[in-house]
């Protein structure tokens, strides 16, 4: 299947600062694709190039197999910065202005997008009366005008409280179920891990890794085991074949194996034959946080 977006060798500098260095990756159709990295890693620069706000120094990109153009841009809804709405106008009136300026969608679309972002009951309330989470949902409603195939969000939960973050997270999941491809830049590891199917990790303009979230995370099997005597358990597990390392963390012992090689039944049988009864035996993935910090050394 042809990717929604193909990025090939994109580079961008600001004077002596190299914001992006020969970055390439594909975004599959229907994915929730996270571009993850610390502040200053090049995420916003990348999104700005993809939306024709900035011009790359070198490299190319293609939307739907075609070079970027006004026609392809109409298929993309975006939220790149704090929404610029009139505080004294209602949600409906603000979206009418957005629709008139952008030429995206029709008046009939406005009620539909307000339903999607769950603001229909507050559509006549002034923007100034909205919570931060509601303001962000209205901005996403504006991005949905014209029924775009792709949505591009830069830090969509930035500055929100936990309730607002949860609301935006749930909205992104619902949009994905509706068939939208979503590309979101974020420095919030937890958000990417919870909502994204694919990700790319940037550090100082360099692409460190890209792929399915599960594949990026699972470069090791981590088996967590526990018994009444963790010190003895660790010494016995040192004799078990095939592991790459063992760490004791409090009452638990973590045994690391190359991906796909951990076999719980064999570990359980080995311990039992050595006279140890396990009260915990489970496989854990590396958290995205662990992987991210390993890759970026931050």
Secondary structure as GFF3:
##gff-version 3
##sequence-region A 1 298
A	DSSP	beta_strand	5	14	.	.	.	ID=ss1
A	DSSP	beta_strand	17	27	.	.	.	ID=ss2
A	DSSP	beta_strand	32	36	.	.	.	ID=ss3
A	DSSP	alpha_helix	43	50	.	.	.	ID=ss4
A	DSSP	beta_strand	58	63	.	.	.	ID=ss5
A	DSSP	beta_strand	66	67	.	.	.	ID=ss6
A	DSSP	alpha_helix	70	73	.	.	.	ID=ss7
A	DSSP	beta_strand	76	79	.	.	.	ID=ss8
A	DSSP	alpha_helix	91	102	.	.	.	ID=ss9
A	DSSP	alpha_helix	107	116	.	.	.	ID=ss10
A	DSSP	three_ten_helix	120	122	.	.	.	ID=ss11
A	DSSP	three_ten_helix	127	129	.	.	.	ID=ss12
A	DSSP	alpha_helix	132	144	.	.	.	ID=ss13
A	DSSP	beta_strand	150	154	.	.	.	ID=ss14
A	DSSP	alpha_helix	162	177	.	.	.	ID=ss15
A	DSSP	beta_strand	181	186	.	.	.	ID=ss16
A	DSSP	alpha_helix	189	195	.	.	.	ID=ss17
A	DSSP	beta_strand	198	203	.	.	.	ID=ss18
A	DSSP	beta_strand	206	212	.	.	.	ID=ss19
A	DSSP	alpha_helix	213	217	.	.	.	ID=ss20
A	DSSP	beta_strand	220	226	.	.	.	ID=ss21
A	DSSP	alpha_helix	230	237	.	.	.	ID=ss22
A	DSSP	beta_strand	243	249	.	.	.	ID=ss23
A	DSSP	beta_strand	252	258	.	.	.	ID=ss24
A	DSSP	alpha_helix	264	273	.	.	.	ID=ss25
A	DSSP	beta_strand	280	284	.	.	.	ID=ss26
A	DSSP	alpha_helix	288	296	.	.	.	ID=ss27
###
